[in-house]
Amino acid sequence: MDLKPDQIELLKAKYLDHAEDLRFRINFDFKLLSGFVTLNLVLAGWLTKNPLATVWFQIGFALFIGGICGIAILLFQRNYRRRRVVVDIMQNMNEAFRFDQDGAFRNEGPINPKSNVQTTYWMPWYICIVILFFLAQIFIIFSTPPCLVG
C-alpha cells in the first residue's frame, strides 16, 4: 500500500512524538533508579548513626522501606508496559514506511531489518536492584539488637 503525502506527514509527526516519548521513558527509569539508590544510601547512613531503639521501630522502618521499594517497582512496571507499547507502535510505523522491506529504499536490504527490532528491556535488572537494596536495608535495620540501643 502506497502512502499519501498527508499520511506520510502524519506518520512522521507521530513517529517523532513516540521517539521523544521513548527517550523520556528511558530517562525516567534512569532518574528513578538513581533517586532510589540515593535515598537508600542516605537512609542506610542515617540508620548506622541512629540505630532504632525498639523492635516496633525496626518493624515500622522495615515497612517504610518496603513501601518505598513497592512504589519503585510499580513505577518501573508501569513505565515498562508503556515503553513496550511505544516500541510496538514505532515498529508498526517502520512497516508502514516500508523500512523493513528489501529494496524499498536501497538495493542491499532493508533500512531497519527484522533482526534489528529486538529491544532490550532493563526492568528485570531494575527489580533485582530494588530487591537487593531492600534486603540490604533489612540487614542494616535488624543488625543492631534493640536491647543494646539506648
Kinemage of the C-alpha trace (Angstrom):
@kinemage 1
@onewidth
@group {chain A} dominant
@subgroup {mainchain}
@vectorlist {calphas} color= white
{ca met a 1} P 0.000 0.000 0.000
{ca asp a 2} L 1.390 3.363 -1.001
{ca leu a 3} L 1.004 6.191 1.463
{ca lys a 4} L -0.420 9.566 0.519
{ca pro a 5} L 1.601 12.706 1.344
{ca asp a 6} L -0.726 13.699 4.209
{ca gln a 7} L -0.481 10.189 5.666
{ca ile a 8} L 3.312 10.353 5.466
{ca glu a 9} L 3.346 13.698 7.293
{ca leu a 10} L 1.028 12.380 9.984
{ca leu a 11} L 3.083 9.214 10.476
{ca lys a 12} L 6.270 11.262 10.574
{ca ala a 13} L 4.857 13.562 13.258
{ca lys a 14} L 3.593 10.597 15.301
{ca tyr a 15} L 6.928 8.829 14.894
{ca leu a 16} L 8.771 11.855 16.277
{ca asp a 17} L 6.304 12.056 19.193
{ca his a 18} L 6.790 8.402 20.032
{ca ala a 19} L 10.565 8.668 19.701
{ca glu a 20} L 10.513 11.526 22.212
{ca asp a 21} L 8.211 9.517 24.497
{ca leu a 22} L 10.641 6.594 24.344
{ca arg a 23} L 13.571 8.876 25.246
{ca phe a 24} L 11.527 10.272 28.136
{ca arg a 25} L 10.723 6.779 29.434
{ca ile a 26} L 14.358 5.677 29.325
{ca asn a 27} L 15.439 8.883 31.084
{ca phe a 28} L 12.675 8.436 33.682
{ca asp a 29} L 13.887 4.916 34.508
{ca phe a 30} L 17.418 6.199 34.963
{ca lys a 31} L 16.291 9.044 37.225
{ca leu a 32} L 14.026 6.738 39.246
{ca leu a 33} L 16.816 4.221 39.769
{ca ser a 34} L 19.314 6.956 40.657
{ca gly a 35} L 16.908 8.539 43.134
{ca phe a 36} L 16.046 5.176 44.661
{ca val a 37} L 19.700 4.253 45.168
{ca thr a 38} L 20.495 7.704 46.594
{ca leu a 39} L 17.576 7.571 49.025
{ca asn a 40} L 18.573 4.100 50.192
{ca leu a 41} L 22.180 5.124 50.719
{ca val a 42} L 21.086 8.169 52.745
{ca leu a 43} L 18.727 6.058 54.872
{ca ala a 44} L 21.411 3.407 55.397
{ca gly a 45} L 23.873 6.077 56.501
{ca trp a 46} L 21.318 7.552 58.879
{ca leu a 47} L 20.495 4.126 60.308
{ca thr a 48} L 24.141 3.347 61.021
{ca lys a 49} L 24.450 6.554 63.057
{ca asn a 50} L 20.988 6.342 64.665
{ca pro a 51} L 20.038 2.728 65.435
{ca leu a 52} L 16.377 2.108 66.123
{ca ala a 53} L 15.537 1.704 69.820
{ca thr a 54} L 12.789 -0.921 69.800
{ca val a 55} L 11.612 -3.834 67.715
{ca trp a 56} L 8.488 -1.825 66.816
{ca phe a 57} L 10.613 0.987 65.377
{ca gln a 58} L 12.578 -1.601 63.399
{ca ile a 59} L 9.412 -3.213 62.058
{ca gly a 60} L 7.910 0.172 61.212
{ca phe a 61} L 11.046 1.308 59.422
{ca ala a 62} L 11.226 -2.006 57.548
{ca leu a 63} L 7.624 -1.473 56.406
{ca phe a 64} L 8.516 2.079 55.332
{ca ile a 65} L 11.450 0.777 53.266
{ca gly a 66} L 9.198 -1.946 51.855
{ca gly a 67} L 6.688 0.708 50.800
{ca ile a 68} L 9.378 2.721 49.027
{ca cys a 69} L 10.562 -0.425 47.244
{ca gly a 70} L 6.994 -1.335 46.274
{ca ile a 71} L 6.375 2.109 44.802
{ca ala a 72} L 9.625 1.933 42.840
{ca ile a 73} L 8.709 -1.492 41.439
{ca leu a 74} L 5.232 -0.267 40.443
{ca leu a 75} L 6.701 2.758 38.669
{ca phe a 76} L 9.239 0.589 36.835
{ca gln a 77} L 6.494 -1.840 35.736
{ca arg a 78} L 4.181 0.949 34.578
{ca asn a 79} L 6.958 2.568 32.595
{ca tyr a 80} L 7.985 -0.792 31.125
{ca arg a 81} L 4.448 -1.508 29.887
{ca arg a 82} L 4.142 1.923 28.293
{ca arg a 83} L 7.584 1.653 26.687
{ca arg a 84} L 6.610 -1.698 25.141
{ca val a 85} L 3.502 -0.078 23.638
{ca val a 86} L 5.582 2.774 22.224
{ca val a 87} L 8.126 0.354 20.722
{ca asp a 88} L 5.334 -1.709 19.127
{ca ile a 89} L 3.784 1.439 17.632
{ca met a 90} L 7.144 2.543 16.257
{ca gln a 91} L 7.698 -0.893 14.716
{ca asn a 92} L 4.279 -0.627 13.047
{ca met a 93} L 5.281 2.761 11.670
{ca asn a 94} L 8.508 1.254 10.330
{ca glu a 95} L 6.389 -1.278 8.478
{ca ala a 96} L 4.103 1.473 7.163
{ca phe a 97} L 7.131 3.359 5.833
{ca arg a 98} L 8.411 0.016 4.447
{ca phe a 99} L 11.688 0.382 6.318
{ca asp a 100} L 11.694 -3.382 6.900
{ca gln a 101} L 11.321 -4.398 3.235
{ca asp a 102} L 14.192 -5.363 0.949
{ca gly a 103} L 14.742 -2.973 -1.911
{ca ala a 104} L 12.210 -0.364 -0.785
{ca phe a 105} L 14.860 2.316 -0.296
{ca arg a 106} L 18.173 0.663 -1.107
{ca asn a 107} L 19.363 -2.377 -3.045
{ca glu a 108} L 21.357 -4.153 -0.317
{ca gly a 109} L 18.498 -4.756 2.092
{ca pro a 110} L 16.024 -3.044 4.378
{ca ile a 111} L 16.829 0.120 6.346
{ca asn a 112} L 15.527 -1.440 9.531
{ca pro a 113} L 15.742 -5.252 9.222
{ca lys a 114} L 13.555 -7.579 11.267
{ca ser a 115} L 16.625 -8.734 13.189
{ca asn a 116} L 17.033 -5.152 14.457
{ca val a 117} L 13.642 -4.896 16.180
{ca gln a 118} L 14.780 -6.708 19.332
{ca thr a 119} L 14.667 -4.191 22.182
{ca thr a 120} L 16.480 -4.634 25.477
{ca tyr a 121} L 14.283 -4.018 28.494
{ca trp a 122} L 16.126 -3.391 31.728
{ca met a 123} L 13.150 -3.724 34.074
{ca pro a 124} L 14.145 -7.179 35.434
{ca trp a 125} L 17.545 -5.764 36.375
{ca tyr a 126} L 15.935 -2.723 37.986
{ca ile a 127} L 13.705 -5.025 40.048
{ca cys a 128} L 16.767 -7.026 41.128
{ca ile a 129} L 18.468 -3.803 42.269
{ca val a 130} L 15.375 -2.771 44.242
{ca ile a 131} L 15.199 -6.171 45.936
{ca leu a 132} L 18.927 -6.112 46.680
{ca phe a 133} L 18.642 -2.704 48.348
{ca phe a 134} L 15.573 -3.853 50.277
{ca leu a 135} L 17.469 -6.840 51.641
{ca ala a 136} L 20.456 -4.636 52.486
{ca gln a 137} L 18.200 -2.199 54.370
{ca ile a 138} L 16.561 -5.053 56.274
{ca phe a 139} L 20.004 -6.297 57.236
{ca ile a 140} L 21.012 -2.819 58.455
{ca ile a 141} L 17.741 -2.324 60.345
{ca phe a 142} L 17.870 -5.638 62.193
{ca ser a 143} L 21.659 -5.949 62.582
{ca thr a 144} L 21.625 -3.952 65.831
{ca pro a 145} L 19.600 -5.659 68.539
{ca pro a 146} L 17.138 -3.216 70.097
{ca cys a 147} L 18.051 -4.209 73.664
{ca leu a 148} L 21.628 -2.886 73.178
{ca val a 149} L 20.479 0.529 71.980
{ca gly a 150} L 19.893 3.499 74.216
